Structures are given as C-alpha cells and as structure tokens.
C-alpha cells in the first residue's frame, strides 16, 4: 500500500534521514501599508438583480480586511460582508467607497464595466 503525502507544496520524498519539513504557513500574513495597496472597486449583480459593490486586491491578514470592510459598511450606512478576500457592500456605492479608500490613503480605482 502506498503512502500519499498531503502536502500542498508538491514535496514528495527526501533521501535525508534527518529531514524535517517546516511549514511556514502558521505565521499570520502581515498587511501592506495603505499606500502600497492596489484596490479595485467593482459593481456586480447578484441573485434577484440586486447590486453589490465589490472591493478586491487587498494584501494582508484577515483581521485588517475585516476592519476595512466594517469601516466601509459603516460609512456607507449599509450591510455587507467579507468573503473570499473580498469586501462586499450592498448597493451601488462605488464613488463613495473610492472616496473613502483614497481618504484613508489607499490606492483605489473603479474597475469593470
């Protein structure tokens, strides 16, 4: 019976008897400063024809992304969520979101159609 290695990095076998695999994924990712973030703001339609403003391109840890999403939702006065490394804000708030992000020193621009 063969043994499978479930490692995502593609490591299969080592001939070194003293080899120990070090997985550095345990360290939390450090967020880039706002000036180095390149955020893109999209307008999408979800089920039922509802509009949603989507912000993606954030590089950093989940806590900073959640805090940014919370700030955007509060300033726009609407609901939303943070999923799959994207911020979702209910409604068409592209202009307001871009203004809020640029006021907070983020690089943000309108994307999509």
N, C-alpha and C positions, 0 to 999 in steps of 0.2 A: 504494500500500500504506500503510495507516495504522500509526502507531506507538502502542503501548499503554504507558501509564505503570503500572508495577507497584507504585506507592506505596500503602501501606495506609491512609494518611490521607485519601484521596479527592482529592488535589491533581491537577488535570488539566492546566492551562495557565496561563502567565503572559505578559503582553504586555511586561513589563520585560525589556530585553535584558541587564541586569546582574544579573538574579535568580539567586540560588544557593539551592538547597534545603538547609536544615540539618535533619538528623535527630538528635534528642537521645536516641535510644534506646540509644546506645553507653554512656551513663553507667550504672553499676550502681545499682539501686534501694536506697535507704537504709532499713533496718528501723526500724519504730516501736519505742519503748521498751515493755517488757513490760506496763506499767500501761495502755497505750493499745491493746493487742491485745485483740480480742474473739474468742476461740477457741470453737468449738463441737465437742463430742465426740459422735460417733455410734456406734452399734453396727450393723454390716451383716453380711449373709451373702454369702459368695462361693461359687463353684462347689464342689459337693460338700457343701454345708451347713456349711462352716467359718465360724466367727465371726471378725470382724475389728473392731478399734476404729479409727475414722477421726477424725482431727483436721483441721479446716479453718478458714479465716478468717485465717490468718497473712498479715500485710502486711509484706513486706520482701524482702531478697535471698535467693538460693538457698542460700548458704553458711550463713546463720543458721538457715534452715529445716532444713537437713541436720544442723546441730549440735543443734538442739532434738529432732529425730527420733532421733538417736543417743542422746541422754540418756534419752529416754523408753523406748526399747527396752532400754537397759542396766539402768535402774532396775526395769523390769518383768521382766527376765530372759527376753525372748522376741525373736523375729525380727520383721522388718517391712521397710518401705521408705518412700521419699519420692517420690511421683509426682504430677504434675499439681497442684502446690502444695498437696498434702495429705500428712499423715503417716499411715501405715498401720501398726498394731501388731497382731500376730497374737494372737487370743483376745479374750475379754471382760474388758478391763482398764479400763473406763470410770471406775470410782470411784478407782482408783489413779492413772490418768492425770490426772483432775481435781485430785486432791490434790497431785500432783507439780507441775502447772502453777500452782496457786494458791500453793504454797510458793515457787515461783520468781517470784512477783509478776505472773503473767499472769492476765487475766480469762478464766475458762473456765467453761462450763456445759454440762450434758447437753442434748442435742438429739435430735430424732427420737422414735420410739415407744418 
